Amino acid sequence: MMGFFSFNCNGCQHPMLSKFAAWGINNWMRQVVVIEKDGTIREGEYDGYGRVDGVEVSNVMEVCCYHAACWEKAGKPTEYLPSLNAPDQGYFFGDEHNMPKPEGGA
């Protein structure tokens, strides 16, 4: 897969962001938790290209995603619930994702 892509967090429904798209108030959206279909949980920084902390997510088109803060706020769920594809690819957007980190999150 070429170019930026992302999925919406199952907590807040905003996309995982990379360092190329996050700044200031939404910088916390770079830290993510991805639950793969086989139950593998990956935590770290999303790069915008399907990798978390430099490790490619297996079957990247079928993942369950949370921002780390949203995952913690939700009680760190481990159930696989597919995330929706982010129409803006987690990159091509205005200020609609400029929101503070949720209370009770990482």
TORKOLFI-756637 format. One record per atom (N, C-alpha, C): residue number from 1; residue in three letters; x, y, z. Coordinates in Angstrom, 3 decimals, padded with zeros to 6 digits, always signed. Example, Ala and Ser with C-alpha at 12.3 -4.5 7.8 and 13.67 -1.06 7.14 Angstrom:
// TORKOLFI-756637
R	k	r	xx	yy	zz
R	1	ALA	+013.190	-005.690	+007.800
R	1	ALA	+012.300	-004.500	+007.800
R	1	ALA	+013.200	-003.300	+007.800
R	2	SER	+012.850	-002.250	+007.080
R	2	SER	+013.670	-001.060	+007.140
R	2	SER	+012.900	+000.030	+007.870
END
This chain:
// TORKOLFI-756637
R	k	r	xx	yy	zz
R	1	MET	+000.852	-001.170	+000.000
R	1	MET	+000.000	+000.000	+000.000
R	1	MET	+000.894	+001.228	+000.000
R	2	MET	+000.584	+002.179	-000.852
R	2	MET	+001.395	+003.392	-000.936
R	2	MET	+000.606	+004.578	-000.398
R	3	GLY	+001.307	+005.569	+000.097
R	3	GLY	+000.677	+006.777	+000.602
R	3	GLY	+000.154	+006.588	+002.013
R	4	PHE	-000.222	+007.709	+002.594
R	4	PHE	-000.758	+007.682	+003.949
R	4	PHE	-002.086	+006.950	+003.997
R	5	PHE	-002.332	+006.264	+005.107
R	5	PHE	-003.648	+005.699	+005.385
R	5	PHE	-003.780	+005.561	+006.890
R	6	SER	-005.016	+005.497	+007.325
R	6	SER	-005.255	+005.406	+008.751
R	6	SER	-006.631	+004.805	+008.996
R	7	PHE	-006.880	+004.494	+010.251
R	7	PHE	-008.164	+003.985	+010.693
R	7	PHE	-008.621	+004.822	+011.869
R	8	ASN	-009.928	+004.867	+012.071
R	8	ASN	-010.476	+005.631	+013.182
R	8	ASN	-010.391	+004.844	+014.481
R	9	CYS	-010.084	+005.552	+015.523
R	9	CYS	-010.038	+005.003	+016.879
R	9	CYS	-011.434	+004.497	+017.252
R	10	ASN	-011.499	+003.304	+017.828
R	10	ASN	-012.780	+002.771	+018.278
R	10	ASN	-013.319	+003.512	+019.499
R	11	GLY	-012.501	+004.356	+020.102
R	11	GLY	-012.950	+005.138	+021.244
R	11	GLY	-013.570	+006.462	+020.829
R	12	CYS	-012.792	+007.312	+020.174
R	12	CYS	-013.246	+008.669	+019.846
R	12	CYS	-013.664	+008.858	+018.392
R	13	GLN	-013.411	+007.871	+017.558
R	13	GLN	-013.745	+007.908	+016.122
R	13	GLN	-012.948	+008.943	+015.326
R	14	HIS	-011.810	+009.369	+015.860
R	14	HIS	-010.874	+010.221	+015.120
R	14	HIS	-009.708	+009.325	+014.693
R	15	PRO	-009.001	+009.656	+013.597
R	15	PRO	-007.969	+008.757	+013.081
R	15	PRO	-006.684	+008.742	+013.894
R	16	MET	-005.947	+007.635	+013.707
R	16	MET	-004.583	+007.573	+014.207
R	16	MET	-003.795	+008.565	+013.347
R	17	LEU	-002.938	+009.359	+013.970
R	17	LEU	-002.158	+010.355	+013.237
R	17	LEU	-000.671	+010.044	+013.318
R	18	SER	+000.047	+010.452	+012.296
R	18	SER	+001.508	+010.309	+012.283
R	18	SER	+002.135	+011.634	+012.689
R	19	LYS	+003.446	+011.622	+012.859
R	19	LYS	+004.155	+012.856	+013.211
R	19	LYS	+004.045	+013.895	+012.098
R	20	PHE	+003.708	+013.466	+010.902
R	20	PHE	+003.573	+014.389	+009.778
R	20	PHE	+002.239	+015.132	+009.789
R	21	ALA	+001.268	+014.628	+010.560
R	21	ALA	-000.066	+015.217	+010.565
R	21	ALA	-000.479	+015.774	+011.925
R	22	ALA	+000.206	+015.376	+012.986
R	22	ALA	-000.173	+015.804	+014.336
R	22	ALA	+000.710	+016.956	+014.800
R	23	TRP	+000.123	+017.857	+015.546
R	23	TRP	+000.874	+018.961	+016.119
R	23	TRP	+000.082	+019.531	+017.288
R	24	GLY	+000.754	+020.064	+018.228
R	24	GLY	+000.100	+020.744	+019.340
R	24	GLY	-000.972	+019.920	+020.017
R	25	ILE	-002.201	+020.408	+019.942
R	25	ILE	-003.312	+019.841	+020.699
R	25	ILE	-003.621	+018.379	+020.343
R	26	ASN	-003.369	+017.954	+019.114
R	26	ASN	-003.702	+016.571	+018.730
R	26	ASN	-002.476	+015.652	+018.673
R	27	ASN	-001.370	+016.091	+019.179
R	27	ASN	-000.141	+015.295	+019.151
R	27	ASN	-000.296	+013.950	+019.867
R	28	TRP	-001.170	+013.880	+020.839
R	28	TRP	-001.420	+012.641	+021.585
R	28	TRP	-001.997	+011.539	+020.691
R	29	MET	-002.568	+011.892	+019.543
R	29	MET	-003.175	+010.920	+018.632
R	29	MET	-002.136	+010.085	+017.879
R	30	ARG	-000.851	+010.377	+018.081
R	30	ARG	+000.228	+009.585	+017.471
R	30	ARG	+000.458	+008.277	+018.222
R	31	GLN	+000.171	+008.274	+019.513
R	31	GLN	+000.372	+007.083	+020.349
R	31	GLN	-000.872	+006.208	+020.249
R	32	VAL	-000.679	+004.978	+019.761
R	32	VAL	-001.817	+004.117	+019.452
R	32	VAL	-001.676	+002.719	+020.043
R	33	VAL	-002.790	+002.027	+020.051
R	33	VAL	-002.841	+000.611	+020.389
R	33	VAL	-003.595	-000.059	+019.251
R	34	VAL	-002.998	-001.079	+018.665
R	34	VAL	-003.619	-001.827	+017.580
R	34	VAL	-003.788	-003.272	+018.033
R	35	ILE	-005.015	-003.748	+017.924
R	35	ILE	-005.311	-005.144	+018.242
R	35	ILE	-005.540	-005.851	+016.909
R	36	GLU	-004.698	-006.824	+016.637
R	36	GLU	-004.813	-007.555	+015.386
R	36	GLU	-005.817	-008.695	+015.535
R	37	LYS	-006.279	-009.227	+014.416
R	37	LYS	-007.281	-010.294	+014.428
R	37	LYS	-006.855	-011.499	+015.257
R	38	ASP	-005.547	-011.785	+015.280
R	38	ASP	-005.065	-012.949	+016.027
R	38	ASP	-004.874	-012.662	+017.520
R	39	GLY	-005.225	-011.437	+017.958
R	39	GLY	-005.118	-011.070	+019.363
R	39	GLY	-003.834	-010.343	+019.729
R	40	THR	-002.881	-010.252	+018.793
R	40	THR	-001.639	-009.519	+019.047
R	40	THR	-001.969	-008.056	+019.319
R	41	ILE	-001.359	-007.507	+020.353
R	41	ILE	-001.554	-006.092	+020.687
R	41	ILE	-000.243	-005.359	+020.471
R	42	ARG	-000.293	-004.308	+019.677
R	42	ARG	+000.883	-003.471	+019.412
R	42	ARG	+000.621	-002.076	+019.967
R	43	GLU	+001.588	-001.566	+020.706
R	43	GLU	+001.478	-000.224	+021.278
R	43	GLU	+002.663	+000.605	+020.832
R	44	GLY	+002.426	+001.870	+020.518
R	44	GLY	+003.511	+002.761	+020.152
R	44	GLY	+003.053	+003.881	+019.240
R	45	GLU	+004.001	+004.433	+018.516
R	45	GLU	+003.721	+005.567	+017.642
R	45	GLU	+003.363	+005.086	+016.238
R	46	TYR	+002.264	+005.628	+015.713
R	46	TYR	+001.823	+005.285	+014.363
R	46	TYR	+002.590	+006.139	+013.363
R	47	ASP	+003.045	+005.521	+012.269
R	47	ASP	+003.860	+006.258	+011.295
R	47	ASP	+003.097	+006.732	+010.064
R	48	GLY	+001.810	+006.413	+009.957
R	48	GLY	+001.020	+006.843	+008.800
R	48	GLY	+001.031	+005.858	+007.649
R	49	TYR	+001.865	+004.811	+007.760
R	49	TYR	+002.027	+003.826	+006.690
R	49	TYR	+001.783	+002.388	+007.158
R	50	GLY	+001.064	+002.204	+008.258
R	50	GLY	+000.748	+000.858	+008.725
R	50	GLY	+001.737	+000.253	+009.690
R	51	ARG	+002.638	+001.071	+010.229
R	51	ARG	+003.618	+000.552	+011.195
R	51	ARG	+003.428	+001.242	+012.552
R	52	VAL	+003.591	+000.443	+013.599
R	52	VAL	+003.544	+000.947	+014.969
R	52	VAL	+004.923	+000.714	+015.563
R	53	ASP	+005.581	+001.793	+015.939
R	53	ASP	+006.967	+001.740	+016.433
R	53	ASP	+007.873	+000.971	+015.473
R	54	GLY	+007.680	+001.192	+014.183
R	54	GLY	+008.531	+000.599	+013.163
R	54	GLY	+008.189	-000.827	+012.782
R	55	VAL	+007.194	-001.428	+013.439
R	55	VAL	+006.803	-002.808	+013.129
R	55	VAL	+005.520	-002.780	+012.309
R	56	GLU	+005.569	-003.416	+011.134
R	56	GLU	+004.390	-003.453	+010.281
R	56	GLU	+003.311	-004.327	+010.908
R	57	VAL	+002.110	-003.786	+010.926
R	57	VAL	+000.973	-004.519	+011.447
R	57	VAL	+000.580	-005.566	+010.418
R	58	SER	+000.408	-006.815	+010.858
R	58	SER	+000.009	-007.858	+009.910
R	58	SER	-001.446	-007.632	+009.523
R	59	ASN	-001.759	-007.901	+008.275
R	59	ASN	-003.094	-007.684	+007.725
R	59	ASN	-003.631	-006.318	+008.130
R	60	VAL	-002.931	-005.307	+007.728
R	60	VAL	-003.200	-003.936	+008.140
R	60	VAL	-004.594	-003.447	+007.748
R	61	MET	-005.252	-004.116	+006.833
R	61	MET	-006.582	-003.683	+006.436
R	61	MET	-007.678	-004.228	+007.350
R	62	GLU	-007.319	-005.069	+008.299
R	62	GLU	-008.283	-005.616	+009.250
R	62	GLU	-007.725	-005.487	+010.663
R	63	VAL	-007.802	-004.289	+011.194
R	63	VAL	-007.255	-004.033	+012.523
R	63	VAL	-008.291	-003.346	+013.409
R	64	CYS	-008.022	-003.404	+014.667
R	64	CYS	-008.809	-002.731	+015.689
R	64	CYS	-007.879	-001.681	+016.292
R	65	CYS	-008.232	-000.421	+016.190
R	65	CYS	-007.325	+000.659	+016.598
R	65	CYS	-007.925	+001.539	+017.683
R	66	TYR	-007.045	+001.996	+018.536
R	66	TYR	-007.382	+002.985	+019.556
R	66	TYR	-006.205	+003.944	+019.677
R	67	HIS	-006.475	+005.180	+020.039
R	67	HIS	-005.393	+006.032	+020.530
R	67	HIS	-005.072	+005.472	+021.917
R	68	ALA	-003.833	+005.534	+022.338
R	68	ALA	-003.459	+004.988	+023.645
R	68	ALA	-004.314	+005.593	+024.762
R	69	ALA	-004.561	+006.891	+024.698
R	69	ALA	-005.359	+007.557	+025.736
R	69	ALA	-006.800	+007.050	+025.731
R	70	CYS	-007.370	+006.843	+024.561
R	70	CYS	-008.751	+006.350	+024.458
R	70	CYS	-008.843	+004.895	+024.923
R	71	TRP	-007.808	+004.101	+024.624
R	71	TRP	-007.766	+002.696	+025.034
R	71	TRP	-007.741	+002.600	+026.559
R	72	GLU	-006.898	+003.416	+027.180
R	72	GLU	-006.833	+003.417	+028.645
R	72	GLU	-008.149	+003.873	+029.250
R	73	LYS	-008.727	+004.925	+028.666
R	73	LYS	-010.003	+005.441	+029.177
R	73	LYS	-011.096	+004.376	+029.072
R	74	ALA	-011.034	+003.533	+028.031
R	74	ALA	-012.026	+002.464	+027.821
R	74	ALA	-011.749	+001.230	+028.671
R	75	GLY	-010.691	+001.258	+029.480
R	75	GLY	-010.378	+000.129	+030.345
R	75	GLY	-009.468	-000.906	+029.705
R	76	LYS	-008.708	-000.507	+028.686
R	76	LYS	-007.768	-001.374	+027.970
R	76	LYS	-008.430	-002.639	+027.411
R	77	PRO	-009.462	-002.465	+026.576
R	77	PRO	-010.127	-003.650	+026.006
R	77	PRO	-009.182	-004.453	+025.117
R	78	THR	-009.396	-005.757	+025.064
R	78	THR	-008.576	-006.630	+024.220
R	78	THR	-009.410	-007.321	+023.145
R	79	GLU	-010.712	-007.076	+023.122
R	79	GLU	-011.585	-007.674	+022.119
R	79	GLU	-011.328	-007.047	+020.754
R	80	TYR	-011.273	-007.873	+019.729
R	80	TYR	-011.070	-007.388	+018.365
R	80	TYR	-012.393	-006.872	+017.812
R	81	LEU	-012.459	-005.574	+017.558
R	81	LEU	-013.603	-004.934	+016.913
R	81	LEU	-013.043	-004.110	+015.760
R	82	PRO	-013.299	-004.493	+014.510
R	82	PRO	-012.694	-003.802	+013.371
R	82	PRO	-012.930	-002.294	+013.402
R	83	SER	-011.899	-001.550	+013.084
R	83	SER	-011.987	-000.090	+013.008
R	83	SER	-012.359	+000.332	+011.593
R	84	LEU	-012.997	+001.479	+011.504
R	84	LEU	-013.366	+002.028	+010.205
R	84	LEU	-012.179	+002.719	+009.560
R	85	ASN	-012.090	+002.607	+008.259
R	85	ASN	-011.068	+003.298	+007.489
R	85	ASN	-011.287	+004.810	+007.642
R	86	ALA	-010.228	+005.571	+007.858
R	86	ALA	-010.333	+007.028	+007.990
R	86	ALA	-010.402	+007.654	+006.593
R	87	PRO	-011.531	+008.261	+006.240
R	87	PRO	-011.681	+008.840	+004.900
R	87	PRO	-010.622	+009.896	+004.572
R	88	ASP	-010.116	+010.600	+005.598
R	88	ASP	-009.110	+011.647	+005.354
R	88	ASP	-007.685	+011.107	+005.413
R	89	GLN	-007.551	+009.780	+005.522
R	89	GLN	-006.269	+009.079	+005.548
R	89	GLN	-005.389	+009.473	+006.738
R	90	GLY	-005.981	+010.130	+007.723
R	90	GLY	-005.203	+010.573	+008.874
R	90	GLY	-004.185	+011.634	+008.515
R	91	TYR	-004.412	+012.300	+007.403
R	91	TYR	-003.449	+013.304	+006.944
R	91	TYR	-004.110	+014.519	+006.284
R	92	PHE	-005.093	+014.289	+005.434
R	92	PHE	-005.699	+015.367	+004.653
R	92	PHE	-006.938	+015.906	+005.366
R	93	PHE	-006.707	+016.782	+006.331
R	93	PHE	-007.814	+017.320	+007.116
R	93	PHE	-007.520	+018.743	+007.567
R	94	GLY	-008.559	+019.418	+008.027
R	94	GLY	-008.424	+020.778	+008.552
R	94	GLY	-008.225	+020.726	+010.053
R	95	ASP	-009.139	+021.366	+010.787
R	95	ASP	-008.995	+021.396	+012.246
R	95	ASP	-009.962	+020.460	+012.971
R	96	GLU	-010.646	+019.585	+012.222
R	96	GLU	-011.638	+018.711	+012.851
R	96	GLU	-011.057	+017.702	+013.840
R	97	HIS	-009.766	+017.481	+013.812
R	97	HIS	-009.147	+016.548	+014.758
R	97	HIS	-008.331	+017.278	+015.831
R	98	ASN	-008.499	+018.572	+015.921
R	98	ASN	-007.801	+019.360	+016.947
R	98	ASN	-008.615	+019.305	+018.236
R	99	MET	-008.314	+018.282	+019.031
R	99	MET	-009.023	+018.119	+020.296
R	99	MET	-008.034	+017.683	+021.371
R	100	PRO	-008.310	+018.087	+022.608
R	100	PRO	-007.408	+017.700	+023.695
R	100	PRO	-007.515	+016.223	+024.011
R	101	LYS	-006.468	+015.708	+024.633
R	101	LYS	-006.441	+014.317	+025.080
R	101	LYS	-007.591	+014.093	+026.059
R	102	PRO	-008.298	+012.971	+025.948
R	102	PRO	-009.416	+012.722	+026.864
R	102	PRO	-008.940	+012.566	+028.297
R	103	GLU	-009.788	+013.004	+029.201
R	103	GLU	-009.502	+012.840	+030.633
R	103	GLU	-009.471	+011.354	+030.966
R	104	GLY	-008.555	+010.966	+031.813
R	104	GLY	-008.455	+009.579	+032.226
R	104	GLY	-007.642	+008.722	+031.254
R	105	GLY	-007.084	+009.348	+030.207
R	105	GLY	-006.297	+008.606	+029.236
R	105	GLY	-004.810	+008.745	+029.503
R	106	ALA	-004.010	+007.987	+028.771
R	106	ALA	-002.547	+007.982	+028.929
R	106	ALA	-001.937	+009.324	+028.624
END
